């Protein structure tokens, strides 16, 4: 069996500085940033996050905080021992999306199916269509 050193690439100016100063790459923290999409469905905004393998009942929260829809959670690594290859990212995540200030918690609903968290914010687009104003002329 051979000992193989895994070298990571620096990703920030501090990492480059540490590499240059110490001559070795700085460790890069694992990041988990789930893929997201936001779509309009009538007057509602629908946010979908890909969260396969996440226990949403235990490890995910959805909140409204000062005009932001905040989704945070964690994908836990339950099987780290004996693994020889992993292309799955583990760790905590936080995604936030701006919403109008008048949106209340009652307008937000969330569901999880087939590894996708769907958050619907009702009425976000209500009244956002431009209204044409008649121009009157003086005769």
HELIX and SHEET records of a PDB file:
HELIX    1   1 UNK A   13  UNK A   22  1                                  10    
HELIX    2   2 UNK A   56  UNK A   59  1                                   4    
HELIX    3   3 UNK A  105  UNK A  107  5                                   3    
SHEET    1   A 4 UNK A  36  UNK A  41  0                                        
SHEET    2   A 4 UNK A  44  UNK A  50 -1                                        
SHEET    3   A 4 UNK A 116  UNK A 121 -1                                        
SHEET    4   A 4 UNK A 108  UNK A 113 -1                                        
SHEET    1   B 3 UNK A  60  UNK A  65  0                                        
SHEET    2   B 3 UNK A  68  UNK A  75 -1                                        
SHEET    3   B 3 UNK A  91  UNK A  98 -1                                        
END                                                                             
